[in-house]
Amino acid sequence: MNGTMCGLESCDQPILARGLCSKHYMRQYRHGDATVTKHNYRMPHCCRYCGTTEPENFYAERKGICKTCKKMRTIQGSDKSPST
């Protein structure tokens, strides 16, 4: 590690503060860990119809509905929000 480069081994950016580059310093500041990576916060945690929580079953552009429920609702002709 060079004295003017970021403290993480895989990063070669110049130091901003506390031995880290700007990206890693902000990650440390926000999350308490400089190695935290970006999460996909737009993905739903569970399907609003069936409650599945498996992330591979979700469409990125459809918030809150899994692939299975989307197919079923399309087949049934109802692609609207559930009435509560």
Steps between C-alpha positions, in 0.01 A plus 500: 500500500631840404468785754293707255262228382182363656550259790305215338717257306289495184468881470757734347315831547662791689431545871223738608488442876594239761709308249208437261395639162175695472289195402626280783497784753131568427419128528680493835318814613153385389512128574785456747679275249709619205445173311118524482379483141191643340175316564201488274260690725231517231435126514205404721550289810198281431221457246188695592278214381662173609770620741798324337836645601725335239677786315553299180121485454451877470488722194717808541242728338199361693505617860358259753390218270679173423518338157250227587234743624558729201440208262190389688353851510572549128330169418200596715487841334544698817827690531378751759591556863321284754205671664526522875 
